[in-house]
Amino acid sequence: MTALTALAADTPSLVQSVDWLAIAPVVITAVVGVAVLVADLFVTERHKPVLGWISVAGLAAATATLLPLRGGDRSTFCLTADPEACSYVADHFTVVVQFLVLAGALLTALLSVTAVRDTRMPAGEYWFLLLSSAAGAALLPASRDLATLIVALEVASLPAFALVGMRRGDRLSSEAALKFFLSSVTATAVSLMGVSFVYAVTGSLHLTQVADRLEDVPGQLDTLAMAGVALTLVGFAFKTAAVPFHFWVPDTYVGAPLPIAGYLSVIGKAVGFTGLILVTVIAFPAYSQVWGPAVAVLAALTMTLGNAAAVRQSADRPNSAVRLLAWSSVGQAGYLLVPIAAAAYSERDQIGSTLAYALMYAAVNLGAFAVAALVARTKPQHRISDYRGLYAEHPLAALSLAFFLLCLAGLPPGIIGLFAKVTVFQSAVDAGLGWLAVLMAINVVIALYYYLRWTALLFRAPEGAEGARARTKAPWPVAAAIVATAVTAVVLSGAPQLVLRVASGSLFTQ
């Protein structure tokens, strides 16, 4: 007995303490999702809307739990033999991205309250899937090992496939969900192969240990390591809709319920660029000569093709408004990739520019989808021409959309959009990527055309009988989403330092 006691005393404990406050945003979102699914079994059809409000409250509570984490100094699920190697880290990077994800999901939930009721989608399944996807997206920025990273990526993605196809009996919705699913699964399989190569070379999945061991790879394993690095990037490049992994975007946005299209345009992007940042900047800095040029080329192709396709959208074509927002999001993804490419050639803190840009983009793009949801109530064809004379019918909505589009274009009075673009541009210049900075400037000019064309249409006189149409009242959840995003964009334009300080701060603690 004494010998066993002595042996137990000498054996290091494998029991890991859990910091429940650090994981609270993810846990609350997941628990509320399960609670909604169970409650759906007992709630009558007449009272189904209450499930939506429970979801909204859960996402608000999860967002509120980020306040005590703003110090950015918590971690949990760490190795007992190496306390620096943790699976979950709540640093400043994590907190900023989790705020983006959860606040974006909260606005999506507000838009969805009306959409679920009007389109008669199954409430319990819808809210469970949305909360599950949000929980996975919130877990991803905190993940600091490759296994947790891939699991979080799939938890964020798999429910999204079902959400896209939630409109049962709609051919476009089913087709969009199938395209999204097949292409995403293929990309994930490629990433898993890359992760297996990296593990074979390093013998570890923790990002910090992978980074250390890739510094000294035996010559015979160098090719395997480079292949692993390249393949691992594929799944995250797919989520950012980077060219040539972008082909699913337009059809998926058109086929999905409008709130889910907005969700994918913002939260889906957040998942993609977050994963890219973690694997490149933290895990693979030793192979920056591999991923740096690759991400720079992806950024150049993505912004160019996205803006070129957006310019070609015809105003009278059905779904042209959603398609323009889809191609615009592809172009914006190119700008988001620029600081990540720049991090390969300079300080890793360059990626703060990506987060600053993403915060601006999230607010204004969700706002644009909120206005689109309002217009779609009377004009379900989603054509750009449907927005002609919107100011005469909904002055505040028209002014809000105009401001969102000017922010995306980087024009005053959308000061936050201009500052965010300048920050991204500067990151490319500081890293010596002058050619990428020039290409970005050209694309910004190209994008002005379709943003300003849409903006001008809002204030033109309605044609024919449309001039005499009565004003329709906006449902208050949709109105609340428009007001929230508009106020956020205006405040950020008045005080851009609130976002831009993210670009200049140190985001990682380890």
ZAMARGU-4260 file (C-alpha; in steps of 0.2 Angstrom, whole numbers, plus 5000, padded with zeros to 4 digits):
<rodrens>
0) 5000/5000/5000 | 5014/5012/5004 | 5023/5008/4988 | 5007/5012/4978 | 5005/5028/4987
5) 5023/5033/4983 | 5021/5028/4965 | 5005/5039/4964 | 5013/5053/4972 | 5027/5053/4959
10) 5016/5051/4944 | 5011/5068/4936 | 4992/5071/4937 | 4983/5070/4921 | 4967/5078/4928
15) 4966/5096/4920 | 4957/5110/4928 | 4943/5118/4918 | 4941/5137/4918 | 4922/5138/4916
20) 4922/5157/4914 | 4934/5156/4899 | 4923/5143/4890 | 4907/5151/4895 | 4903/5160/4879
25) 4904/5143/4869 | 4895/5133/4883 | 4880/5145/4885 | 4877/5145/4866 | 4878/5126/4865
30) 4867/5123/4880 | 4854/5135/4875 | 4854/5126/4858 | 4851/5109/4866 | 4837/5117/4877
35) 4828/5124/4862 | 4828/5108/4853 | 4821/5099/4869 | 4808/5113/4872 | 4802/5111/4854
40) 4795/5094/4859 | 4784/5101/4872 | 4779/5119/4865 | 4763/5120/4855 | 4763/5127/4837
45) 4755/5143/4842 | 4769/5146/4855 | 4784/5141/4843 | 4790/5160/4842 | 4795/5159/4860
50) 4809/5147/4855 | 4816/5161/4844 | 4816/5173/4859 | 4825/5161/4870 | 4838/5159/4857
55) 4840/5178/4856 | 4842/5179/4875 | 4855/5165/4875 | 4866/5173/4862 | 4864/5190/4871
60) 4870/5181/4887 | 4884/5172/4879 | 4890/5189/4871 | 4889/5197/4889 | 4900/5184/4896
65) 4914/5191/4885 | 4915/5206/4897 | 4925/5198/4911 | 4936/5190/4898 | 4942/5206/4890
70) 4959/5205/4900 | 4964/5191/4887 | 4974/5181/4899 | 4964/5165/4902 | 4968/5147/4896
75) 4962/5130/4900 | 4963/5112/4894 | 4982/5113/4895 | 4995/5099/4895 | 5001/5095/4913
80) 5018/5091/4906 | 5019/5108/4896 | 5007/5121/4904 | 5011/5132/4889 | 5003/5120/4877
85) 4984/5123/4879 | 4969/5117/4869 | 4958/5133/4873 | 4965/5150/4875 | 4955/5166/4878
90) 4967/5179/4873 | 4963/5196/4865 | 4962/5188/4848 | 4949/5175/4854 | 4938/5188/4863
95) 4938/5200/4848 | 4933/5186/4836 | 4920/5178/4848 | 4912/5196/4850 | 4911/5197/4831
100) 4903/5179/4830 | 4891/5180/4844 | 4885/5198/4840 | 4883/5193/4822 | 4873/5178/4827
105) 4862/5188/4838 | 4858/5200/4824 | 4855/5185/4812 | 4843/5178/4826 | 4834/5195/4826
110) 4831/5194/4807 | 4826/5176/4809 | 4812/5178/4821 | 4801/5185/4807 | 4808/5174/4793
115) 4805/5158/4803 | 4787/5163/4806 | 4783/5170/4788 | 4791/5155/4779 | 4785/5142/4791
120) 4802/5134/4793 | 4803/5121/4807 | 4807/5132/4822 | 4815/5120/4834 | 4827/5113/4821
125) 4831/5130/4814 | 4836/5138/4831 | 4845/5122/4836 | 4856/5123/4820 | 4859/5141/4821
130) 4865/5140/4839 | 4875/5125/4836 | 4884/5133/4821 | 4887/5149/4832 | 4894/5138/4846
135) 4907/5130/4834 | 4911/5147/4826 | 4914/5154/4844 | 4925/5139/4849 | 4936/5140/4833
140) 4946/5156/4838 | 4950/5149/4855 | 4956/5132/4848 | 4975/5130/4850 | 4977/5112/4844
145) 4974/5106/4826 | 4961/5093/4832 | 4950/5105/4841 | 4952/5117/4826 | 4945/5105/4814
150) 4931/5099/4826 | 4926/5118/4828 | 4927/5121/4809 | 4915/5106/4806 | 4903/5111/4821
155) 4902/5128/4813 | 4899/5121/4795 | 4888/5106/4797 | 4873/5115/4804 | 4875/5128/4791
160) 4872/5115/4777 | 4855/5111/4784 | 4851/5129/4787 | 4854/5133/4769 | 4842/5119/4764
165) 4829/5123/4777 | 4816/5129/4765 | 4808/5112/4761 | 4801/5110/4744 | 4812/5124/4737
170) 4823/5118/4722 | 4835/5132/4724 | 4837/5129/4742 | 4840/5111/4741 | 4852/5113/4726
175) 4862/5127/4736 | 4863/5115/4751 | 4870/5101/4741 | 4883/5112/4732 | 4888/5119/4749
180) 4889/5102/4757 | 4899/5093/4744 | 4912/5106/4741 | 4914/5109/4760 | 4916/5091/4764
185) 4929/5089/4750 | 4939/5104/4757 | 4938/5097/4774 | 4945/5080/4768 | 4960/5089/4760
190) 4963/5099/4776 | 4962/5083/4787 | 4976/5075/4775 | 4986/5090/4778 | 4984/5089/4797
195) 4989/5071/4797 | 5005/5075/4787 | 5009/5089/4800 | 5006/5077/4814 | 5017/5064/4806
200) 5032/5076/4805 | 5030/5085/4822 | 5021/5071/4833 | 5010/5085/4841 | 4994/5093/4837
205) 4996/5108/4849 | 4999/5124/4838 | 5014/5130/4849 | 5022/5113/4849 | 5020/5111/4830
210) 5028/5128/4828 | 5043/5124/4838 | 5046/5107/4830 | 5044/5113/4812 | 5059/5125/4815
215) 5070/5109/4814 | 5062/5097/4802 | 5074/5083/4796 | 5078/5085/4777 | 5069/5069/4772
220) 5053/5075/4780 | 5054/5093/4773 | 5043/5090/4758 | 5030/5081/4768 | 5029/5096/4780
225) 5027/5108/4766 | 5013/5097/4758 | 5005/5096/4775 | 5006/5115/4777 | 4998/5118/4760
230) 4984/5106/4762 | 4979/5112/4779 | 4976/5129/4772 | 4963/5123/4759 | 4948/5120/4771
235) 4950/5137/4779 | 4953/5145/4762 | 4936/5137/4756 | 4927/5145/4771 | 4934/5163/4767
240) 4927/5160/4749 | 4944/5163/4742 | 4947/5160/4723 | 4947/5146/4717 | 4937/5140/4732
245) 4923/5152/4729 | 4911/5144/4717 | 4898/5139/4730 | 4895/5157/4736 | 4882/5165/4724
250) 4871/5150/4722 | 4872/5146/4741 | 4867/5164/4746 | 4853/5164/4733 | 4846/5147/4739
255) 4848/5151/4758 | 4835/5160/4768 | 4840/5178/4768 | 4846/5179/4787 | 4857/5163/4784
260) 4865/5171/4768 | 4869/5186/4779 | 4876/5174/4793 | 4887/5165/4780 | 4893/5181/4773
265) 4900/5187/4790 | 4901/5172/4802 | 4907/5160/4788 | 4921/5173/4784 | 4925/5174/4802
270) 4927/5155/4803 | 4938/5155/4788 | 4950/5169/4792 | 4952/5164/4810 | 4957/5147/4805
275) 4969/5154/4792 | 4977/5165/4805 | 4979/5152/4818 | 4987/5139/4807 | 4998/5151/4798
280) 5004/5164/4811 | 5005/5152/4826 | 5007/5135/4820 | 5017/5137/4803 | 5028/5152/4805
285) 5043/5142/4800 | 5035/5139/4783 | 5030/5156/4779 | 5039/5155/4763 | 5026/5142/4758
290) 5010/5150/4764 | 5015/5169/4762 | 5015/5169/4743 | 5001/5157/4742 | 4989/5168/4753
295) 4995/5184/4743 | 4990/5176/4727 | 4974/5170/4734 | 4970/5188/4740 | 4974/5195/4723
300) 4963/5183/4714 | 4949/5184/4726 | 4947/5203/4726 | 4949/5204/4707 | 4937/5191/4702
305) 4924/5195/4716 | 4924/5214/4711 | 4923/5209/4692 | 4909/5198/4694 | 4899/5210/4705
310) 4901/5224/4692 | 4893/5212/4679 | 4876/5210/4689 | 4861/5216/4680 | 4849/5226/4690
315) 4833/5218/4683 | 4839/5200/4685 | 4830/5190/4699 | 4841/5188/4714 | 4853/5201/4707
320) 4854/5210/4724 | 4859/5194/4734 | 4871/5189/4720 | 4879/5207/4721 | 4881/5205/4740
325) 4888/5188/4737 | 4901/5193/4724 | 4905/5209/4735 | 4908/5197/4750 | 4921/5188/4739
330) 4929/5204/4735 | 4930/5209/4753 | 4937/5192/4757 | 4952/5197/4746 | 4955/5212/4757
335) 4954/5202/4773 | 4967/5190/4766 | 4980/5204/4763 | 4986/5207/4781 | 4987/5188/4783
340) 4999/5187/4768 | 5008/5202/4775 | 5011/5193/4792 | 5023/5181/4782 | 5035/5195/4778
345) 5034/5205/4794 | 5027/5205/4812 | 5013/5193/4815 | 5003/5208/4823 | 4999/5213/4806
350) 4984/5202/4807 | 4976/5215/4818 | 4972/5224/4802 | 4961/5209/4797 | 4951/5209/4813
355) 4949/5228/4812 | 4942/5226/4794 | 4932/5211/4799 | 4923/5221/4813 | 4918/5235/4801
360) 4913/5223/4787 | 4902/5212/4799 | 4892/5227/4805 | 4889/5235/4788 | 4886/5219/4778
365) 4874/5212/4791 | 4865/5229/4790 | 4864/5227/4771 | 4856/5210/4773 | 4844/5217/4786
370) 4838/5230/4774 | 4837/5217/4760 | 4826/5207/4772 | 4814/5222/4774 | 4813/5225/4755
375) 4810/5206/4752 | 4794/5207/4762 | 4785/5216/4747 | 4797/5212/4733 | 4803/5194/4735
380) 4813/5194/4718 | 4828/5201/4726 | 4832/5212/4711 | 4843/5228/4713 | 4830/5237/4703
385) 4817/5234/4717 | 4827/5246/4728 | 4823/5261/4716 | 4814/5274/4726 | 4817/5265/4743
390) 4819/5282/4751 | 4801/5287/4747 | 4794/5272/4755 | 4807/5269/4769 | 4818/5284/4772
395) 4828/5277/4787 | 4831/5260/4779 | 4837/5269/4763 | 4848/5280/4772 | 4855/5266/4782
400) 4858/5255/4766 | 4867/5270/4758 | 4878/5272/4773 | 4882/5253/4773 | 4886/5253/4755
405) 4897/5269/4757 | 4906/5260/4771 | 4909/5245/4760 | 4916/5256/4746 | 4927/5266/4758
410) 4919/5283/4755 | 4914/5297/4767 | 4904/5298/4777 | 4908/5280/4780 | 4924/5284/4788
415) 4926/5267/4796 | 4926/5259/4779 | 4940/5271/4773 | 4951/5269/4788 | 4949/5250/4788
420) 4954/5250/4770 | 4969/5261/4773 | 4975/5250/4787 | 4974/5235/4776 | 4983/5244/4762
425) 4997/5250/4775 | 5000/5232/4781 | 5004/5227/4763 | 5015/5241/4760 | 5024/5238/4777
430) 5027/5220/4772 | 5035/5225/4755 | 5020/5219/4745 | 5019/5234/4734 | 5011/5225/4720
435) 4997/5218/4731 | 4994/5236/4738 | 4992/5243/4720 | 4980/5229/4715 | 4970/5232/4730
440) 4969/5251/4726 | 4963/5246/4708 | 4950/5235/4715 | 4943/5248/4727 | 4941/5259/4712
445) 4932/5245/4703 | 4920/5242/4717 | 4915/5260/4718 | 4905/5258/4702 | 4893/5245/4709
450) 4892/5252/4726 | 4888/5269/4720 | 4876/5263/4706 | 4866/5254/4720 | 4866/5269/4732
455) 4860/5281/4718 | 4846/5270/4714 | 4839/5272/4732 | 4835/5290/4729 | 4828/5290/4712
460) 4810/5292/4709 | 4800/5276/4708 | 4793/5271/4691 | 4775/5270/4686 | 4763/5264/4699
465) 4777/5261/4712 | 4777/5280/4715 | 4760/5279/4723 | 4762/5263/4734 | 4759/5263/4752
470) 4772/5262/4765 | 4773/5245/4773 | 4778/5244/4791 | 4794/5235/4795 | 4792/5221/4809
475) 4801/5227/4824 | 4814/5213/4825 | 4820/5218/4807 | 4819/5236/4811 | 4829/5233/4827
480) 4843/5224/4817 | 4844/5239/4805 | 4845/5252/4819 | 4858/5242/4828 | 4869/5240/4813
485) 4866/5258/4807 | 4870/5265/4825 | 4886/5254/4826 | 4892/5260/4809 | 4889/5278/4813
490) 4897/5277/4830 | 4913/5268/4822 | 4914/5281/4809 | 4913/5295/4822 | 4926/5286/4833
495) 4936/5274/4822 | 4949/5272/4835 | 4937/5260/4844 | 4940/5247/4830 | 4957/5253/4824
500) 4965/5250/4841 | 4963/5231/4837 | 4975/5234/4822 | 4989/5241/4833 | 4988/5230/4848
505) 4996/5213/4852 | 4982/5200/4851 | 4991/5184/4856 | 4997/5179/4873 | 5005/5163/4867
</rodrens>
